[in-house]
């Protein structure tokens, strides 16, 4: 979205989109319409037919709603559309016409964050002008798997440039290639990131699901801030091959969808062992025989569930309004038959997370860089990015040094120096910090990695789940408290967030999340889908809520 107010392009007369915000919303609010409903309604003509939606007639009369028909991809704010798959799908739908449906994703359009490679006419830039024109060697593993499942890649979504690894003081959701991503709930505030565009595309009903990436919060945060479901898998469940990396110790590919069921259909398609990502070998023997779709449940599954509240670790850091609303949801879960145990704390939470805000360099803040997440992240970024860049064609960018040099040569567009580009107030200080490491994995690096992993795994989330002899099924956490997903990120453990409500002051959504141990996705899916069903059947107001387009 280069300029917020200028129309973009027409793609093969199938999809017209404008950077002028047109926020699409389903006729029925709440968690009712899913991916399968779209398939059943439109069959093999999914991309060629219109469907009924409600949306504001104009940005100045957003409170006036009207029923309209418009194409499925109308209104999307993306960097570019993939006409390769659109043309292929529109010209040859012989499989579905012949009655052969590959699965629930066959014919379903999706988008991916612009740091996930696709071997087509789409670019993969991580939001940086430095990678414009570069050519990737192959589809990312996850894109290849989705194509095999029959899903249709519609385009790339914008993100926080370099997935938040370039500046410490910046505008979340901004990149030089994509401009500023904006949430339809409030156009003027942080939309969540770094997978901002993927979350917004799903929230605006442009696609049924989208992929993002997370190193520390970049799936869970934009999902909960846009009132959708976000699934951040265990590191090693989903291959990162073909993804612009930040840290192989913490990077994972996650899913955004409007419902748990839709998210799980996508997760089932993308996970698996990949020889190009040796971390995925850890999943062998730790995944369900019949995939995660078999774990989907209804509210009855909550009977007998044991769920913990790490109150001092996370809940006490939420503001009073969020606390009250989320506790009302917890009470609803308890009434459905779950046992709720309060005070299931992360044993050393006071050491590993800041009491005031998300801070991935909190160890250094305390004077102990050998206990800081960012100590090893910046070294990993230096080395892992160099490996990724080495496979690209048609580019001279091969290292962090080259990226920094490019930014200096395009200083205003890329905000190379503090206060030059308002979106990058601190310039490229994190890139410079990464550059300064030289990629050296010294004793401080290894001490920091060991400390963070031990403190958040066996001495962290696992200990909280055990809680003496309670042996909890999952932890319930307020994901708007960034310290919650920070601990899960350091551990490499899974999180699923569900829409809860919107804040009265900002108009921005917040969620309720479930956190588990390594490869506990089946358990999290079971209880997340049960809670989602409970929200729907109980008709509670604390669920996915329509945006009010504040800040227009």
Legacy VTK file of the C-alpha trace (Angstrom):
# vtk DataFile Version 3.0
C-alpha trace
ASCII
DATASET POLYDATA
POINTS 552 float
0.000 0.000 0.000
2.279 2.676 -1.305
-0.182 5.508 -0.881
-3.212 5.060 1.309
-5.536 7.042 -0.915
-4.577 5.976 -4.439
-6.254 3.036 -6.213
-4.059 0.156 -7.229
-4.439 -2.204 -10.165
-6.893 -4.491 -11.880
-5.879 -8.157 -11.902
-7.278 -10.029 -14.897
-10.680 -8.424 -14.264
-11.208 -10.849 -11.360
-10.230 -8.771 -8.358
-10.110 -5.008 -7.975
-8.700 -3.635 -4.760
-8.037 -0.147 -3.455
-5.778 1.199 -0.756
-8.766 3.326 0.229
-10.091 1.256 3.135
-13.119 -0.883 2.258
-13.663 -3.091 5.285
-15.574 -6.239 4.461
-17.511 -7.910 7.264
-19.773 -10.968 7.254
-23.540 -10.554 7.515
-23.562 -12.700 10.624
-21.182 -11.525 13.310
-19.426 -14.040 15.486
-17.761 -17.347 14.836
-20.335 -18.819 12.453
-19.025 -18.640 8.901
-16.083 -20.842 8.119
-13.987 -21.935 5.207
-16.203 -24.926 4.442
-19.248 -22.641 4.236
-17.508 -20.705 1.470
-16.766 -23.890 -0.462
-20.294 -25.216 -0.058
-21.836 -21.915 -1.084
-19.753 -21.289 -4.167
-18.306 -24.652 -5.118
-15.870 -24.555 -7.987
-16.716 -20.960 -8.907
-15.388 -19.554 -5.652
-13.268 -16.786 -7.151
-15.675 -15.913 -9.949
-18.854 -15.284 -7.970
-19.861 -12.514 -5.598
-21.125 -13.072 -2.096
-23.217 -10.980 0.272
-21.381 -8.857 2.802
-21.955 -5.763 4.873
-19.536 -2.888 4.622
-19.616 0.914 5.025
-20.766 2.773 1.919
-17.885 5.188 2.314
-15.212 6.023 4.826
-17.192 9.068 5.931
-20.437 7.165 6.444
-19.040 4.012 7.967
-21.909 3.751 10.405
-24.373 3.315 7.547
-24.344 -0.330 6.529
-25.861 -1.832 3.445
-26.010 -5.245 1.806
-23.942 -5.388 -1.339
-22.457 -7.962 -3.648
-18.793 -7.672 -4.409
-16.061 -10.056 -5.421
-14.415 -12.104 -2.726
-11.138 -10.206 -3.014
-12.591 -6.686 -3.292
-11.213 -4.223 -0.785
-7.966 -5.996 0.010
-4.903 -3.944 0.824
-1.974 -6.055 -0.321
1.333 -5.377 -1.956
0.622 -7.310 -5.122
-1.666 -10.083 -6.338
-0.602 -13.446 -7.666
-2.114 -13.688 -11.117
-0.274 -16.974 -11.667
-2.550 -19.000 -9.427
-5.621 -16.918 -10.242
-5.241 -17.537 -13.959
-4.502 -21.207 -13.444
-7.477 -21.699 -11.196
-9.922 -19.662 -13.266
-8.922 -21.320 -16.543
-8.757 -24.901 -15.320
-10.998 -26.111 -12.555
-11.365 -29.518 -14.132
-10.658 -31.410 -10.903
-13.588 -29.940 -9.044
-15.833 -30.064 -12.102
-15.046 -33.786 -12.311
-15.996 -34.160 -8.664
-12.442 -34.611 -7.374
-11.894 -32.410 -4.341
-8.427 -32.649 -2.831
-9.643 -31.575 0.599
-11.114 -28.664 2.521
-8.616 -26.175 1.059
-9.214 -27.000 -2.608
-9.998 -23.734 -4.381
-9.660 -21.619 -1.259
-7.693 -18.363 -1.727
-5.066 -17.491 0.857
-2.311 -14.954 1.392
1.136 -15.135 2.928
3.293 -12.621 4.701
5.865 -11.005 2.437
8.739 -12.909 4.019
7.469 -16.298 2.792
8.853 -17.259 -0.621
6.731 -18.176 -3.633
8.310 -19.225 -6.921
6.031 -17.186 -9.176
5.760 -13.576 -10.266
5.322 -12.396 -6.695
8.312 -10.854 -4.968
9.546 -11.806 -1.504
11.002 -8.702 0.109
10.437 -8.827 3.890
9.198 -5.276 3.330
12.632 -4.023 2.326
13.435 -2.218 -0.912
16.800 -3.983 -0.769
15.177 -7.270 -1.857
13.062 -5.835 -4.669
13.727 -7.819 -7.833
15.411 -10.729 -6.063
14.414 -14.213 -7.208
13.780 -17.055 -4.771
14.982 -20.573 -5.681
11.706 -22.366 -4.836
8.392 -22.121 -3.070
8.622 -22.065 0.699
7.713 -25.500 2.076
4.415 -24.173 3.434
3.429 -22.595 0.108
4.235 -25.797 -1.755
2.120 -27.811 0.675
-0.832 -25.453 0.295
-0.623 -25.576 -3.496
-0.642 -29.387 -3.268
-3.800 -29.111 -1.157
-5.419 -27.087 -3.959
-5.365 -23.738 -2.186
-4.939 -20.625 -4.360
-2.248 -18.096 -3.468
-3.899 -14.708 -3.886
-0.994 -12.468 -2.887
1.552 -11.267 -0.344
0.621 -9.180 2.679
2.555 -6.305 4.130
4.430 -6.558 7.424
6.658 -4.714 9.812
9.865 -4.454 7.819
12.317 -7.292 8.436
9.700 -8.704 10.839
10.505 -6.115 13.525
14.240 -6.857 13.463
15.432 -3.508 12.053
14.407 -0.780 14.550
13.651 -0.528 18.247
11.394 2.526 17.847
9.184 2.154 14.782
5.612 2.081 13.509
4.272 -1.468 13.796
2.960 -2.727 10.469
5.068 -0.343 8.368
7.513 -1.277 5.629
9.165 0.610 2.810
7.537 -1.650 0.214
4.061 -1.882 1.727
3.517 1.338 3.625
1.436 1.385 6.795
-0.941 -1.483 7.544
-4.085 -0.313 9.368
-6.560 -2.255 11.445
-10.219 -1.749 10.543
-10.980 -1.441 14.254
-8.931 1.722 14.638
-7.052 3.205 11.703
-4.741 5.280 13.894
-3.229 2.793 16.351
-0.835 -0.145 16.344
-2.491 -2.886 14.226
-0.318 -5.583 15.765
2.683 -7.124 14.119
4.888 -8.060 12.605
2.448 -10.178 10.553
0.121 -7.189 10.333
-1.189 -7.570 6.786
-1.972 -11.264 7.132
-4.101 -10.666 10.215
-5.906 -7.703 8.661
-6.659 -9.594 5.429
-8.402 -12.336 7.417
-10.134 -9.908 9.767
-11.552 -8.055 6.755
-12.778 -11.338 5.235
-10.572 -10.968 2.176
-9.348 -14.553 2.493
-10.393 -17.467 4.670
-6.894 -17.867 6.067
-3.411 -16.411 5.815
0.075 -17.317 6.946
2.397 -15.234 9.071
5.629 -15.823 10.929
6.615 -15.413 14.548
9.885 -15.055 16.373
8.362 -13.401 19.432
4.672 -12.461 19.238
4.324 -11.762 15.524
1.393 -14.162 15.048
-0.375 -13.974 18.408
-0.204 -10.185 18.744
-1.755 -9.184 15.376
-4.317 -11.998 15.654
-5.661 -10.852 18.992
-5.536 -7.185 17.964
-7.714 -7.919 14.924
-10.283 -10.226 16.561
-9.317 -13.424 14.795
-7.868 -16.818 15.663
-4.091 -17.108 15.645
-2.171 -20.392 15.863
1.509 -20.196 16.696
2.877 -23.764 16.462
5.731 -25.410 18.296
9.076 -24.573 16.722
9.767 -27.628 14.575
6.186 -28.502 13.680
6.159 -26.351 10.528
9.153 -25.955 8.233
10.783 -22.529 7.908
12.476 -23.422 4.602
11.936 -20.540 2.199
11.092 -18.060 4.961
13.230 -14.956 5.499
14.687 -15.895 8.895
15.318 -14.088 12.139
16.250 -16.870 14.534
16.094 -20.593 13.813
15.751 -21.138 17.569
12.410 -19.298 17.682
11.053 -18.745 14.165
7.855 -20.535 13.201
5.129 -20.154 10.571
1.649 -19.571 12.005
-1.930 -19.421 10.777
-4.608 -16.710 10.885
-8.280 -17.557 10.401
-11.734 -16.470 11.527
-12.420 -19.781 13.267
-10.374 -22.496 14.930
-11.676 -24.992 12.388
-10.405 -22.937 9.446
-7.035 -22.437 11.130
-6.688 -26.154 11.773
-7.465 -27.036 8.138
-4.551 -24.804 7.156
-2.280 -26.145 9.912
-2.969 -29.718 8.796
-1.847 -28.803 5.298
1.431 -27.109 6.222
3.001 -29.124 9.006
5.333 -32.051 8.395
8.960 -33.134 8.247
11.136 -31.254 5.756
14.704 -32.209 4.908
15.512 -28.521 4.394
14.665 -27.735 8.040
16.194 -30.230 10.447
14.218 -28.801 13.381
11.151 -30.540 11.911
12.632 -33.952 12.713
11.675 -33.333 16.344
7.989 -33.769 15.483
8.388 -37.445 14.627
6.315 -39.381 17.146
4.861 -36.164 18.563
2.040 -35.467 16.107
-1.394 -37.106 15.835
-1.881 -40.025 13.462
-5.029 -38.479 11.935
-3.865 -34.848 11.896
-5.185 -32.031 14.075
-8.641 -31.798 12.533
-9.590 -34.861 14.583
-9.041 -32.821 17.751
-11.723 -30.251 16.933
-14.464 -30.385 19.556
-17.482 -28.576 20.982
-18.216 -27.077 24.391
-18.813 -30.521 25.921
-15.051 -31.149 25.806
-14.603 -28.585 28.582
-16.110 -30.977 31.116
-13.192 -32.248 33.142
-10.611 -29.920 31.583
-7.997 -28.523 33.974
-6.887 -25.016 33.005
-4.499 -22.759 34.889
-4.300 -18.992 35.372
-0.729 -17.673 35.846
-2.075 -14.666 37.708
1.048 -12.907 38.942
3.056 -13.897 35.863
0.626 -12.403 33.308
-2.922 -11.661 34.425
-1.925 -9.007 36.960
-0.284 -7.059 34.119
-3.532 -6.722 32.129
-5.557 -3.539 32.561
-8.689 -3.745 34.776
-11.141 -3.694 31.858
-9.464 -6.613 30.134
-9.190 -8.498 33.405
-12.901 -8.130 34.105
-13.991 -9.234 30.635
-11.576 -12.132 30.359
-12.503 -13.354 33.847
-16.148 -13.315 32.779
-15.144 -15.605 29.922
-13.185 -17.799 32.319
-16.285 -18.042 34.530
-18.261 -19.165 31.482
-15.641 -21.843 30.813
-15.846 -22.943 34.438
-19.641 -23.179 34.243
-19.219 -25.455 31.213
-17.424 -27.971 33.430
-13.765 -26.982 33.402
-11.689 -26.809 36.554
-9.923 -23.456 36.779
-6.851 -23.275 39.015
-5.507 -19.828 39.821
-1.900 -18.996 40.667
-0.247 -21.475 38.293
2.827 -19.294 37.960
5.911 -19.406 35.790
8.399 -20.040 38.636
10.978 -17.391 37.722
8.778 -14.945 35.823
10.260 -11.979 37.699
13.674 -12.729 36.225
12.797 -13.550 32.634
10.162 -10.925 31.781
9.830 -7.211 32.424
7.059 -6.184 34.844
6.202 -3.148 32.722
6.228 -4.164 29.045
7.393 -6.614 26.402
11.184 -6.383 26.329
13.206 -9.048 24.573
16.437 -7.535 25.923
15.269 -7.578 29.544
18.342 -9.519 30.674
20.585 -6.715 29.431
18.255 -4.169 31.061
18.936 -5.957 34.361
22.665 -5.979 33.630
22.841 -9.599 32.458
23.174 -9.890 28.675
23.895 -13.599 29.190
20.250 -13.926 30.321
18.734 -11.961 27.445
16.728 -13.292 24.518
17.980 -10.555 22.201
21.595 -11.562 22.835
21.171 -14.688 20.725
18.435 -13.380 18.423
20.694 -10.739 16.883
23.508 -13.250 16.334
21.085 -15.712 14.769
19.710 -13.005 12.514
23.182 -12.189 11.237
23.976 -15.819 10.393
20.557 -17.139 9.375
19.824 -14.232 7.033
23.172 -14.665 5.315
22.301 -18.306 4.632
18.909 -17.349 3.193
20.349 -14.573 1.003
22.990 -16.895 -0.432
20.310 -18.742 -2.445
18.650 -15.694 -4.001
19.107 -14.786 -7.634
19.172 -11.370 -9.311
20.456 -9.495 -6.256
23.699 -8.236 -4.786
22.303 -8.306 -1.246
24.109 -11.158 0.546
24.500 -10.024 4.155
23.419 -7.660 6.904
26.304 -5.445 5.798
24.720 -5.180 2.356
21.302 -4.366 3.830
22.732 -1.598 6.009
24.690 -0.213 3.063
21.596 -0.228 0.870
19.596 1.575 3.541
22.294 4.227 3.871
22.167 4.767 0.108
18.360 5.079 0.240
18.302 6.804 3.579
14.952 8.568 3.473
12.871 5.728 2.032
14.482 3.179 4.340
14.842 5.391 7.406
18.533 4.714 7.749
19.083 7.365 10.406
17.032 8.401 13.442
14.117 10.765 12.800
14.639 10.782 9.042
11.595 8.622 8.322
8.866 8.955 10.972
8.048 5.251 10.690
11.601 4.408 11.774
12.223 6.869 14.581
15.344 5.050 15.780
16.688 4.522 12.266
18.076 1.030 11.694
19.515 0.569 15.173
18.612 -3.133 15.460
20.260 -3.879 12.121
23.360 -2.088 13.401
23.231 -4.096 16.633
23.013 -7.272 14.560
25.890 -6.102 12.386
28.027 -5.455 15.466
27.832 -9.099 16.545
29.577 -10.307 13.402
27.563 -13.485 13.875
29.960 -14.686 16.568
28.411 -17.340 18.817
30.546 -16.693 21.895
30.062 -17.855 25.485
27.578 -15.048 26.205
25.485 -16.219 23.265
25.332 -19.808 24.497
24.721 -18.804 28.103
21.811 -16.573 27.056
20.287 -19.280 24.859
20.570 -21.905 27.576
19.188 -19.598 30.260
16.167 -18.499 28.227
15.256 -21.975 27.041
15.608 -23.643 30.452
13.808 -20.802 32.237
10.823 -20.934 29.909
10.628 -24.684 29.255
11.141 -27.184 32.095
11.575 -24.426 34.689
8.854 -22.289 33.105
5.735 -23.367 31.202
6.207 -27.065 31.975
6.503 -26.342 35.692
3.400 -24.129 35.595
1.458 -26.891 33.828
2.562 -29.450 36.388
1.762 -27.036 39.264
2.689 -29.536 41.913
0.609 -32.563 40.978
-2.220 -30.728 39.204
-1.039 -31.695 35.690
-2.997 -29.035 33.836
-4.182 -29.386 30.262
-3.243 -25.809 29.317
-2.662 -22.315 30.653
-5.133 -19.505 29.977
-3.347 -16.197 29.414
-4.219 -12.628 28.316
-2.272 -12.297 25.036
-2.518 -8.504 25.017
0.081 -8.794 27.783
3.123 -9.247 25.577
5.132 -10.972 28.281
2.861 -14.011 27.901
3.720 -14.808 24.299
7.313 -13.763 24.966
7.821 -16.693 27.323
6.186 -19.086 24.857
8.420 -17.682 22.096
11.615 -18.280 24.056
10.447 -21.797 24.867
9.387 -22.486 21.287
6.023 -23.673 22.641
2.570 -23.366 20.990
-0.138 -20.767 21.642
-3.649 -20.360 20.226
-5.476 -17.068 20.707
-9.240 -16.540 20.388
-11.161 -13.272 19.971
-12.595 -12.016 23.265
-13.856 -8.426 22.973
-12.860 -4.845 22.144
-11.478 -2.236 24.515
-13.783 0.680 25.241
-11.004 3.274 24.995
-9.163 2.214 21.837
-11.837 0.194 20.046
-9.133 -2.432 19.489
-9.782 -6.116 20.090
-8.036 -8.322 22.613
-8.079 -12.060 23.045
-7.907 -15.026 25.373
-5.102 -17.477 24.651
-4.226 -21.059 25.494
-0.585 -21.984 26.048
0.874 -25.476 26.243
4.032 -27.524 26.223
5.963 -28.628 23.138
3.857 -30.355 20.479
0.643 -30.011 22.503
-1.251 -28.545 19.543
-3.857 -31.325 19.634
-4.759 -30.421 23.211
-4.837 -26.706 22.460
-7.028 -27.269 19.394
-9.411 -29.386 21.455
-9.965 -26.741 24.098
-9.728 -23.684 21.825
-12.470 -25.073 19.582
-14.520 -25.977 22.663
-14.254 -22.440 24.025
-15.104 -20.987 20.613
-18.217 -23.180 20.453
-19.142 -22.086 23.974
-18.854 -18.433 22.944
-21.165 -19.059 20.007
-23.809 -21.179 21.745
-23.950 -19.096 24.926
-24.423 -15.949 22.816
-22.044 -14.115 25.101
-21.035 -10.664 23.913
-17.442 -11.617 24.652
-16.488 -13.006 21.263
-15.487 -11.740 17.803
-16.958 -8.257 17.445
-17.518 -5.989 14.455
-15.110 -3.087 13.944
-16.268 0.509 14.261
-13.607 2.035 11.978
-12.353 4.483 14.586
-9.917 7.171 13.522
-11.463 7.723 10.107
LINES 1 553
552 0 1 2 3 4 5 6 7 8 9 10 11 12 13 14 15 16 17 18 19 20 21 22 23 24 25 26 27 28 29 30 31 32 33 34 35 36 37 38 39 40 41 42 43 44 45 46 47 48 49 50 51 52 53 54 55 56 57 58 59 60 61 62 63 64 65 66 67 68 69 70 71 72 73 74 75 76 77 78 79 80 81 82 83 84 85 86 87 88 89 90 91 92 93 94 95 96 97 98 99 100 101 102 103 104 105 106 107 108 109 110 111 112 113 114 115 116 117 118 119 120 121 122 123 124 125 126 127 128 129 130 131 132 133 134 135 136 137 138 139 140 141 142 143 144 145 146 147 148 149 150 151 152 153 154 155 156 157 158 159 160 161 162 163 164 165 166 167 168 169 170 171 172 173 174 175 176 177 178 179 180 181 182 183 184 185 186 187 188 189 190 191 192 193 194 195 196 197 198 199 200 201 202 203 204 205 206 207 208 209 210 211 212 213 214 215 216 217 218 219 220 221 222 223 224 225 226 227 228 229 230 231 232 233 234 235 236 237 238 239 240 241 242 243 244 245 246 247 248 249 250 251 252 253 254 255 256 257 258 259 260 261 262 263 264 265 266 267 268 269 270 271 272 273 274 275 276 277 278 279 280 281 282 283 284 285 286 287 288 289 290 291 292 293 294 295 296 297 298 299 300 301 302 303 304 305 306 307 308 309 310 311 312 313 314 315 316 317 318 319 320 321 322 323 324 325 326 327 328 329 330 331 332 333 334 335 336 337 338 339 340 341 342 343 344 345 346 347 348 349 350 351 352 353 354 355 356 357 358 359 360 361 362 363 364 365 366 367 368 369 370 371 372 373 374 375 376 377 378 379 380 381 382 383 384 385 386 387 388 389 390 391 392 393 394 395 396 397 398 399 400 401 402 403 404 405 406 407 408 409 410 411 412 413 414 415 416 417 418 419 420 421 422 423 424 425 426 427 428 429 430 431 432 433 434 435 436 437 438 439 440 441 442 443 444 445 446 447 448 449 450 451 452 453 454 455 456 457 458 459 460 461 462 463 464 465 466 467 468 469 470 471 472 473 474 475 476 477 478 479 480 481 482 483 484 485 486 487 488 489 490 491 492 493 494 495 496 497 498 499 500 501 502 503 504 505 506 507 508 509 510 511 512 513 514 515 516 517 518 519 520 521 522 523 524 525 526 527 528 529 530 531 532 533 534 535 536 537 538 539 540 541 542 543 544 545 546 547 548 549 550 551
